[in-house]
Amino acid sequence: MIAYHLADLLFELQRGERARFPFCRLNNGGYANAKSLREGSRVERALDATLAMRQRVRPLPRRLADSTEWQRYEQGAFHG
């Protein structure tokens, strides 16, 4: 939980590169949830890392198909 808030704060302070590491660590570990995957994807998108952004979203339908984040992604409103 601390990693999520740290990464979110860094992103809000426009420190995308620094926000990337905590989100990657969180999302690659066993603590990922739909919101952390969405926020990690948002950081990658802001850094123009399209491939990394898609990798962050990839687990959503498999692990969290009922999540609001996945439904928003499917509707094209994920990053809005």
PASERO-895222 format. One record per atom (N, C-alpha, C): residue number from 1; residue in three letters; atom name; x, y, z. Coordinates in nm, 2 decimals, decimal comma, padded with zeros to 4 digits. Layout:
! PASERO-895222
NUM ALA CA X Y Z $
...
***
This chain:
! PASERO-895222
1 MET N 00,08 -00,12 00,00 $
1 MET CA 00,00 00,00 00,00 $
1 MET C 00,09 00,13 00,00 $
2 ILE N 00,19 00,12 00,07 $
2 ILE CA 00,28 00,24 00,08 $
2 ILE C 00,34 00,26 -00,06 $
3 ALA N 00,38 00,16 -00,13 $
3 ALA CA 00,44 00,17 -00,26 $
3 ALA C 00,34 00,24 -00,36 $
4 TYR N 00,22 00,20 -00,35 $
4 TYR CA 00,12 00,26 -00,43 $
4 TYR C 00,11 00,41 -00,41 $
5 HIS N 00,10 00,45 -00,28 $
5 HIS CA 00,08 00,59 -00,25 $
5 HIS C 00,21 00,67 -00,29 $
6 LEU N 00,33 00,61 -00,27 $
6 LEU CA 00,45 00,68 -00,31 $
6 LEU C 00,46 00,70 -00,46 $
7 ALA N 00,42 00,60 -00,53 $
7 ALA CA 00,43 00,61 -00,68 $
7 ALA C 00,32 00,71 -00,73 $
8 ASP N 00,21 00,71 -00,67 $
8 ASP CA 00,10 00,80 -00,71 $
8 ASP C 00,15 00,94 -00,68 $
9 LEU N 00,21 00,97 -00,56 $
9 LEU CA 00,25 01,10 -00,53 $
9 LEU C 00,36 01,15 -00,62 $
10 LEU N 00,46 01,06 -00,65 $
10 LEU CA 00,57 01,09 -00,75 $
10 LEU C 00,51 01,13 -00,89 $
11 PHE N 00,41 01,05 -00,93 $
11 PHE CA 00,35 01,08 -01,06 $
11 PHE C 00,28 01,22 -01,05 $
12 GLU N 00,21 01,25 -00,95 $
12 GLU CA 00,14 01,37 -00,94 $
12 GLU C 00,24 01,49 -00,93 $
13 LEU N 00,35 01,47 -00,88 $
13 LEU CA 00,46 01,57 -00,88 $
13 LEU C 00,53 01,57 -01,01 $
14 GLN N 00,48 01,50 -01,11 $
14 GLN CA 00,54 01,50 -01,24 $
14 GLN C 00,68 01,44 -01,24 $
15 ARG N 00,70 01,34 -01,17 $
15 ARG CA 00,82 01,26 -01,17 $
15 ARG C 00,79 01,12 -01,22 $
16 GLY N 00,75 01,11 -01,34 $
16 GLY CA 00,71 00,99 -01,40 $
16 GLY C 00,81 00,88 -01,39 $
17 GLU N 00,94 00,91 -01,43 $
17 GLU CA 01,04 00,81 -01,42 $
17 GLU C 01,06 00,75 -01,28 $
18 ARG N 01,05 00,83 -01,18 $
18 ARG CA 01,06 00,79 -01,05 $
18 ARG C 00,94 00,71 -01,00 $
19 ALA N 00,82 00,74 -01,05 $
19 ALA CA 00,70 00,67 -01,02 $
19 ALA C 00,70 00,54 -01,08 $
20 ARG N 00,77 00,52 -01,19 $
20 ARG CA 00,77 00,39 -01,26 $
20 ARG C 00,81 00,27 -01,17 $
21 PHE N 00,92 00,29 -01,10 $
21 PHE CA 00,98 00,18 -01,02 $
21 PHE C 00,88 00,13 -00,92 $
22 PRO N 00,82 00,21 -00,83 $
22 PRO CA 00,73 00,15 -00,73 $
22 PRO C 00,61 00,08 -00,79 $
23 PHE N 00,56 00,14 -00,90 $
23 PHE CA 00,45 00,07 -00,97 $
23 PHE C 00,49 -00,06 -01,03 $
24 CYS N 00,60 -00,06 -01,09 $
24 CYS CA 00,65 -00,19 -01,15 $
24 CYS C 00,67 -00,30 -01,04 $
25 ARG N 00,73 -00,26 -00,94 $
25 ARG CA 00,76 -00,35 -00,83 $
25 ARG C 00,62 -00,40 -00,77 $
26 LEU N 00,53 -00,31 -00,75 $
26 LEU CA 00,40 -00,35 -00,69 $
26 LEU C 00,33 -00,44 -00,79 $
27 ASN N 00,32 -00,40 -00,92 $
27 ASN CA 00,24 -00,48 -01,01 $
27 ASN C 00,30 -00,61 -01,06 $
28 ASN N 00,44 -00,62 -01,04 $
28 ASN CA 00,50 -00,74 -01,08 $
28 ASN C 00,50 -00,84 -00,96 $
29 GLY N 00,47 -00,79 -00,84 $
29 GLY CA 00,46 -00,88 -00,73 $
29 GLY C 00,32 -00,93 -00,71 $
30 GLY N 00,30 -00,99 -00,59 $
30 GLY CA 00,17 -01,05 -00,57 $
30 GLY C 00,06 -00,95 -00,51 $
31 TYR N 00,10 -00,82 -00,51 $
31 TYR CA 00,00 -00,72 -00,45 $
31 TYR C -00,07 -00,64 -00,55 $
32 ALA N -00,06 -00,67 -00,68 $
32 ALA CA -00,13 -00,59 -00,78 $
32 ALA C -00,28 -00,61 -00,77 $
33 ASN N -00,34 -00,49 -00,80 $
33 ASN CA -00,49 -00,50 -00,81 $
33 ASN C -00,52 -00,41 -00,93 $
34 ALA N -00,65 -00,40 -00,96 $
34 ALA CA -00,69 -00,33 -01,08 $
34 ALA C -00,65 -00,19 -01,08 $
35 LYS N -00,66 -00,12 -00,97 $
35 LYS CA -00,63 00,02 -00,96 $
35 LYS C -00,48 00,04 -00,97 $
36 SER N -00,39 -00,05 -00,91 $
36 SER CA -00,25 -00,03 -00,93 $
36 SER C -00,21 -00,06 -01,07 $
37 LEU N -00,27 -00,15 -01,14 $
37 LEU CA -00,24 -00,18 -01,28 $
37 LEU C -00,28 -00,06 -01,36 $
38 ARG N -00,39 00,00 -01,33 $
38 ARG CA -00,44 00,12 -01,41 $
38 ARG C -00,34 00,23 -01,39 $
39 GLU N -00,30 00,26 -01,27 $
39 GLU CA -00,22 00,37 -01,24 $
39 GLU C -00,08 00,35 -01,30 $
40 GLY N -00,03 00,22 -01,29 $
40 GLY CA 00,10 00,19 -01,36 $
40 GLY C 00,09 00,21 -01,50 $
41 SER N -00,02 00,18 -01,56 $
41 SER CA -00,04 00,20 -01,71 $
41 SER C -00,04 00,35 -01,74 $
42 ARG N -00,10 00,42 -01,65 $
42 ARG CA -00,11 00,57 -01,67 $
42 ARG C 00,03 00,63 -01,67 $
43 VAL N 00,12 00,58 -01,58 $
43 VAL CA 00,25 00,63 -01,58 $
43 VAL C 00,33 00,60 -01,71 $
44 GLU N 00,31 00,48 -01,75 $
44 GLU CA 00,38 00,43 -01,87 $
44 GLU C 00,33 00,51 -01,99 $
45 ARG N 00,20 00,54 -02,00 $
45 ARG CA 00,14 00,62 -02,10 $
45 ARG C 00,20 00,76 -02,10 $
46 ALA N 00,21 00,82 -01,99 $
46 ALA CA 00,27 00,96 -01,98 $
46 ALA C 00,41 00,96 -02,02 $
47 LEU N 00,48 00,85 -02,01 $
47 LEU CA 00,62 00,84 -02,05 $
47 LEU C 00,64 00,79 -02,20 $
48 ASP N 00,53 00,78 -02,27 $
48 ASP CA 00,52 00,73 -02,40 $
48 ASP C 00,58 00,59 -02,42 $
49 ALA N 00,56 00,51 -02,32 $
49 ALA CA 00,61 00,37 -02,32 $
49 ALA C 00,49 00,28 -02,35 $
50 THR N 00,45 00,28 -02,48 $
50 THR CA 00,33 00,21 -02,52 $
50 THR C 00,33 00,06 -02,49 $
51 LEU N 00,45 00,00 -02,52 $
51 LEU CA 00,46 -00,15 -02,49 $
51 LEU C 00,45 -00,18 -02,34 $
52 ALA N 00,51 -00,10 -02,26 $
52 ALA CA 00,50 -00,12 -02,11 $
52 ALA C 00,36 -00,09 -02,07 $
53 MET N 00,29 00,01 -02,13 $
53 MET CA 00,15 00,04 -02,09 $
53 MET C 00,07 -00,09 -02,12 $
54 ARG N 00,08 -00,15 -02,23 $
54 ARG CA 00,00 -00,27 -02,27 $
54 ARG C 00,04 -00,38 -02,18 $
55 GLN N 00,16 -00,39 -02,13 $
55 GLN CA 00,20 -00,50 -02,04 $
55 GLN C 00,13 -00,48 -01,91 $
56 ARG N 00,11 -00,36 -01,86 $
56 ARG CA 00,05 -00,33 -01,74 $
56 ARG C -00,10 -00,37 -01,74 $
57 VAL N -00,16 -00,36 -01,86 $
57 VAL CA -00,30 -00,38 -01,87 $
57 VAL C -00,33 -00,53 -01,90 $
58 ARG N -00,24 -00,60 -01,95 $
58 ARG CA -00,26 -00,74 -01,99 $
58 ARG C -00,31 -00,83 -01,88 $
59 PRO N -00,27 -00,82 -01,76 $
59 PRO CA -00,33 -00,91 -01,65 $
59 PRO C -00,48 -00,88 -01,62 $
60 LEU N -00,53 -00,77 -01,65 $
60 LEU CA -00,66 -00,73 -01,61 $
60 LEU C -00,77 -00,83 -01,65 $
61 PRO N -00,78 -00,87 -01,78 $
61 PRO CA -00,89 -00,96 -01,81 $
61 PRO C -00,88 -01,10 -01,75 $
62 ARG N -00,75 -01,14 -01,73 $
62 ARG CA -00,72 -01,27 -01,68 $
62 ARG C -00,75 -01,28 -01,53 $
63 ARG N -00,71 -01,18 -01,45 $
63 ARG CA -00,71 -01,18 -01,31 $
63 ARG C -00,83 -01,10 -01,25 $
64 LEU N -00,87 -00,99 -01,32 $
64 LEU CA -00,97 -00,90 -01,27 $
64 LEU C -01,07 -00,86 -01,37 $
65 ALA N -01,13 -00,96 -01,43 $
65 ALA CA -01,22 -00,93 -01,54 $
65 ALA C -01,35 -00,86 -01,50 $
66 ASP N -01,39 -00,87 -01,37 $
66 ASP CA -01,51 -00,80 -01,32 $
66 ASP C -01,48 -00,65 -01,28 $
67 SER N -01,35 -00,61 -01,29 $
67 SER CA -01,32 -00,48 -01,23 $
67 SER C -01,37 -00,37 -01,32 $
68 THR N -01,39 -00,26 -01,25 $
68 THR CA -01,43 -00,13 -01,32 $
68 THR C -01,33 -00,09 -01,42 $
69 GLU N -01,20 -00,10 -01,38 $
69 GLU CA -01,09 -00,06 -01,46 $
69 GLU C -01,09 -00,14 -01,59 $
70 TRP N -01,11 -00,27 -01,59 $
70 TRP CA -01,11 -00,35 -01,71 $
70 TRP C -01,23 -00,30 -01,80 $
71 GLN N -01,35 -00,28 -01,74 $
71 GLN CA -01,46 -00,24 -01,82 $
71 GLN C -01,43 -00,10 -01,88 $
72 ARG N -01,37 -00,01 -01,81 $
72 ARG CA -01,34 00,12 -01,87 $
72 ARG C -01,24 00,11 -01,98 $
73 TYR N -01,14 00,02 -01,96 $
73 TYR CA -01,04 -00,01 -02,07 $
73 TYR C -01,11 -00,06 -02,20 $
74 GLU N -01,20 -00,15 -02,18 $
74 GLU CA -01,27 -00,20 -02,29 $
74 GLU C -01,36 -00,10 -02,36 $
75 GLN N -01,40 00,00 -02,29 $
75 GLN CA -01,49 00,11 -02,35 $
75 GLN C -01,40 00,22 -02,40 $
76 GLY N -01,27 00,22 -02,38 $
76 GLY CA -01,18 00,32 -02,43 $
76 GLY C -01,17 00,44 -02,34 $
77 ALA N -01,22 00,43 -02,22 $
77 ALA CA -01,22 00,54 -02,12 $
77 ALA C -01,12 00,51 -02,01 $
78 PHE N -01,02 00,43 -02,02 $
78 PHE CA -00,93 00,38 -01,92 $
78 PHE C -00,85 00,49 -01,86 $
79 HIS N -00,80 00,58 -01,95 $
79 HIS CA -00,70 00,68 -01,90 $
79 HIS C -00,77 00,82 -01,88 $
80 GLY N -00,90 00,82 -01,89 $
80 GLY CA -00,96 00,95 -01,88 $
80 GLY C -00,98 01,00 -01,74 $
***
